Each structure stands twice: as C-alpha cells, then as structure tokens.
Amino acid sequence: MKYDIVLFGGSGYTGKEVIKYLAKAAQTESFTWAVAGRSESKLQSALSNAGNARNEDLSKIPIIIADTSDQASLESMARSARVVLNCVGPYRFFGQQVVSACVKEGAHHLDISGEPQYLEKMQLQYHAEALEKKVFVIGACGFDSIPSDLGQMHLTHNMEGDVNDIEVYLKVVTPAGVPGPAINFATFQSAVHGFANAHELKPLRKALFPEKLPKTEPKLQKRAVIHKSEVVGDYCLPFPGSDRTVMMRTQRQRYHVDGERPAQVGCYLQVTSYMYALITIFCGAVFGLLASFSFGRYLLQRFPGFFSFGAVSKEGPSQEMIEETNFVMTLVGHGWPTKATSSAPSRTVTVTVSGRNIGYGSTCECIVQAALVLLQEKDRMPGVGGGVFTPGYAFKDTSLVERLTKNEVIFTAKKVDQK
C-alpha cells in the first residue's frame, strides 16, 4: 500500500508532536498516513501517548520499520509513501540517506532542518535528479524557516512590484516562572556541528552558486552589532540561525530561474535590554570557541545544561515550556508597487508572522500543512513538478499562507505608500 504521508522519526522528540498534528489534520482532511522508525515498540508508545493526548484511538495507524543505518529499509519506506516527513536529526548525520532513498524511489521529501550545510548540499547533489524524477525535496519546513522564507514571499506578493530590501526581526517569548530547559538536545547538537563545520559553506556555495547576484541600490543599511530598532522598539543583534541563508537561496532561485530582481536581506534577534544583548553575544562567543575544536564539542555535548546556563537538556523542555514558548516575527520590506525605478523605494510592506509553541507546535503545523499542500497543489509549485527548493520558493504560489493562518501560525501584511 502507498500512504499519502509517512512520518519518519515518529518516536523522536519532535516526531511525537508531529503525530498529534497529523491526527488533528486527519479529522478534516482526507489522506492516509503511517509512522516509521527503527523501534516498533517506541512507535506504538508514541501513537498511544499522542492518542491519549487527543482522546483518540491511534492504535490502527500503520507502523513501518526503517533505520538510517539500513538503506534498503529507507528505500522500502520511501516506496510506500507519496510524501515523507523526515524528523530524524541532526540532518548532517542522518539526512542524506533519507533524501537519497526518497529521490530514488519517487517520494517527495520534507524536513525541518535548520542546518545550512545539509540544506545546500542536498540542493547541489540532488536537484538535477529530483527534477528528472519529478520529486520535490524541500528542507527547512518548520520554524526554520517557513515563517521567514514564506514570510518574505508574502511580503513580495503584497509589494506587487520589486522589493529592494527586507529586514527580519525575531522575538521569542518564554513563559515567566517556568523552570527547566527551553531547547531540545538534538537542536543544540545540530548547532554545535554547524558552527564546527561552517568552513564547508564557502566551497559548497561556490559550487552551488557560481554566478554572483547583481548589486542593487539603494544599499541596505548596515546596522550596529547591537542596535535599538525603531521598527520593533527593542535592542537587536544579528540572528545566527539559518533563516537568512534560506531566504537568500530563495532570492537566488527567483533571480536565476525567474529573472526577478533579488532583494537584500538582514535578520535580527530582538532582546529585552542592552545588557541581555551583551550576555547573548558573550555566550555565543564561548559557544563558537568551544565548537571550533573537538574537545570543546565533547564538553558542549557532554554538559549541555552547564554550557547553555540551563537552556538545553537531553530530556528536553517540559510540556508547559513547550506550549508557552511563542514567537513574533516582523518582516519589513522596502520597494516599489511596479518594477524598480531610479527613484527611492516608494512602498513599505510589513509582514508579521506569529505562532505558539515555537519549536513543537508551530514547527509541526508548518510541516504538516506543507505536506498537505504538496499533495493537493503540486500543479501550483515550481519547476516541472520536482526539484530541491526552499520552502518560500516552493510554496510561494500555493495556499500555504492561508492554511497556516487558519491553524494558528498567523501571517498578516500591511503596506504603506510614501507620498
């Protein structure tokens, strides 16, 4: 039997949450689904716990045994799926095997990676074959980076003409008075290896993008490392996540494939005070230093709680911390209501994306809704029905913004014309 959706990694920390969102979607959408992983008993337990949380019997959901150390099992899983949702990370170690199996066997592949090296390597190595096989491989389909990347495309649609620049401001709100970690260990581990291997990006990008983007004017204003933003009213500092890298890949695809004018992009993290900004930079510097050599990486992964000041735990965040950690992302774009002119940008578009449960609610909603759009609106997606794409570029002409807004990942847009 071929299932519409197969969730790989259903017994993992995020996968357990994705099960709940698949079950919720199945109440109103018509699709078949199964869960996959290496342990039948753990998958049964994950289904049971998700069913109890939803007051629903999920015991009849099919289980597929698949393991990243057994390529044949991954290929068998891919043959049984129209779309594979891959929630097994870090993707640096476990992602390519699944992508390879999906492309070979003709299953679309979505993941929630925020790892630039992995994402760009998959585009370099599999785009041509995915095009030929009419298979979509779309990474970063969780909080990294649907809000920012699809947000910039929503901004572009509302601009109506060319966009000159986009600045993104992320505000994360954690619940006051709730003890314990806020970040799962696998996410932290991905960041450790991402920093450690950042040197891989330059040659990878040179191979992936041999042609430089054209310089555009007016040039995006360069912000101080710590600056008080007149847009969001908070102190801000550069955001080290994958959002900008994903957004720029979308801009490259728009330029190289569609012939559109690329926009300049800057991404920032909002913090509550100048002192907190200094502390954040100091912690980031210590993290980057330790991640740069093997013993430092050992220490970070052996004692994540100590080196993150309690923010990371191998046990993961509590349910209360998960449910009450929310986000607001503000994207501000300047451009024109028509094609770019020699005059200064005449329109400002502000897109706000907000959601609850940043890592395990909004992320789960994003990947599940993306999978349903892929199943139902493939004819509105780019290429010839396949290829390796960013989520913003892949879903720019679909109903994903509207679907997410109906499911508590809310996109709003406001435009102002300068007189």
Secondary structure, DSSP 4 states (H G I P E B T S, - for coil): --EEEEEETTTSHHHHHHHHHHHHHHTTS---EEEEES-HHHHHHHHHHHHHHHT---TTS-EEE-BTTBHHHHHHHHHTEEEEEE--S-HHHHHHHHHHHHHHHT-EEEE----HHHHHHHHHHHHHHHHHHT-EEE---BTTBHHHHHHHHHHHHHH-S-EEEEEEEEEEEPPTT--S-SEEHHHHHHHHHHHHTGGGHHHHHHHH--SPPPP-SSPPPPPPSSEE-TTTSSEEEE--SSHHHHHHHHHHHHHHTT-PPPPEEEEEEEES-HHHHHHHHHHHHHHHHHHTSHHHHHHHHHSHHHHTTTSEETT---HHHHHH-EEEEEEEEEE-SSS--SSPP-EEEEEEEEESSIIIIIHHHHHHHHHHHHHH-GGGSSTTS-EEE-HHHHHTTSSHHHHHHHTTEEEEEEEEE--
